[in-house]
Amino acid sequence: MSKRKQHAPAFKAKVALEALKGEQTAAELASRFGVHPTLIHQWKRALLEGASGVFERGGKKTPEVDEAQVKELHAKIGELAVANDFLSRKLKPWGET
Protein backbone atom coordinates (compact mmCIF):
# COMPACT_ATOMS: atom_id res chain seq x y z
CA MET A 1 0.00 0.00 0.00
CA SER A 2 1.45 3.39 -0.96
CA LYS A 3 1.29 6.55 1.09
CA ARG A 4 -0.34 9.69 -0.22
CA LYS A 5 1.98 12.28 -1.64
CA GLN A 6 2.22 15.51 0.33
CA HIS A 7 2.48 18.56 -1.89
CA ALA A 8 4.21 21.74 -0.76
CA PRO A 9 2.03 24.84 -0.30
CA ALA A 10 4.07 26.69 -2.94
CA PHE A 11 3.36 23.92 -5.46
CA LYS A 12 -0.36 24.01 -4.66
CA ALA A 13 -0.43 27.78 -5.10
CA LYS A 14 1.39 27.52 -8.42
CA VAL A 15 -1.06 24.95 -9.76
CA ALA A 16 -4.09 26.87 -8.45
CA LEU A 17 -2.86 30.09 -10.08
CA GLU A 18 -2.40 28.28 -13.37
CA ALA A 19 -5.98 27.01 -13.05
CA LEU A 20 -7.22 30.53 -12.37
CA LYS A 21 -5.59 31.79 -15.55
CA GLY A 22 -7.88 29.51 -17.52
CA GLU A 23 -5.39 28.99 -20.35
CA GLN A 24 -5.50 25.21 -19.90
CA THR A 25 -8.18 22.81 -18.73
CA ALA A 26 -7.94 21.00 -15.42
CA ALA A 27 -7.16 17.77 -17.28
CA GLU A 28 -4.28 19.43 -19.14
CA LEU A 29 -2.91 20.90 -15.91
CA ALA A 30 -3.29 17.52 -14.20
CA SER A 31 -1.15 15.80 -16.80
CA ARG A 32 1.34 18.68 -16.79
CA PHE A 33 1.83 18.71 -13.01
CA GLY A 34 1.13 15.04 -12.31
CA VAL A 35 -1.85 15.50 -9.99
CA HIS A 36 -5.52 14.54 -10.18
CA PRO A 37 -7.92 17.14 -11.66
CA THR A 38 -10.03 16.99 -8.49
CA LEU A 39 -7.05 18.25 -6.49
CA ILE A 40 -6.66 21.15 -8.89
CA HIS A 41 -10.30 22.13 -8.39
CA GLN A 42 -9.92 21.87 -4.60
CA TRP A 43 -6.75 23.98 -4.56
CA LYS A 44 -8.34 26.58 -6.84
CA ARG A 45 -11.39 26.81 -4.59
CA ALA A 46 -9.18 27.08 -1.47
CA LEU A 47 -7.17 29.85 -3.11
CA LEU A 48 -10.29 31.81 -3.99
CA GLU A 49 -11.78 31.38 -0.51
CA GLY A 50 -8.56 32.33 1.29
CA ALA A 51 -7.53 35.19 -0.96
CA SER A 52 -9.46 37.78 1.04
CA GLY A 53 -7.34 36.92 4.09
CA VAL A 54 -4.31 38.43 2.40
CA PHE A 55 -5.89 41.87 2.52
CA GLU A 56 -7.29 41.73 6.05
CA ARG A 57 -6.38 44.54 8.38
CA GLY A 58 -3.68 43.81 10.90
CA GLY A 59 -1.49 41.76 8.63
CA LYS A 60 -0.49 38.27 9.64
CA LYS A 61 -1.92 36.67 12.74
CA THR A 62 0.39 36.61 15.71
CA PRO A 63 1.43 33.08 16.63
CA GLU A 64 0.08 31.73 19.89
CA VAL A 65 2.69 31.44 22.62
CA ASP A 66 2.61 28.49 24.97
CA GLU A 67 3.75 30.03 28.27
CA ALA A 68 4.47 26.65 29.88
CA GLN A 69 6.76 25.68 27.02
CA VAL A 70 8.54 29.05 27.18
CA LYS A 71 9.18 28.58 30.92
CA GLU A 72 10.48 25.06 30.31
CA LEU A 73 12.84 26.26 27.59
CA HIS A 74 14.11 29.14 29.74
CA ALA A 75 14.84 26.67 32.54
CA LYS A 76 16.73 24.44 30.12
CA ILE A 77 18.76 27.42 28.87
CA GLY A 78 19.66 28.24 32.47
CA GLU A 79 20.77 24.67 33.14
CA LEU A 80 22.91 24.60 30.02
CA ALA A 81 24.47 27.97 30.83
CA VAL A 82 25.44 26.75 34.31
CA ALA A 83 26.87 23.51 32.90
CA ASN A 84 28.78 25.43 30.23
CA ASP A 85 30.24 27.82 32.81
CA PHE A 86 31.23 24.92 35.09
CA LEU A 87 32.94 23.03 32.30
CA SER A 88 34.78 26.10 31.03
CA ARG A 89 36.18 26.70 34.54
CA LYS A 90 37.19 23.05 34.98
CA LEU A 91 38.89 22.81 31.58
CA LYS A 92 40.98 26.00 31.93
CA PRO A 93 43.91 24.27 33.67
CA TRP A 94 44.37 21.95 30.66
CA GLY A 95 44.32 24.84 28.22
CA GLU A 96 47.15 26.72 29.96
CA THR A 97 50.37 25.08 28.80
MONORCOR-V776435 format. One record per pair of residues at least 24 apart in sequence whose ideal C-beta (glycine too) atoms are under 6 Angstrom apart, sorted by the first residue. I is the first residue (numbers start at 1). GAP is how many residues later the second one is. If there is no record, write none. Layout:
I:GAP, I:GAP
This chain:
12:31, 15:25, 15:28, 16:27, 16:28, 16:31, 19:25
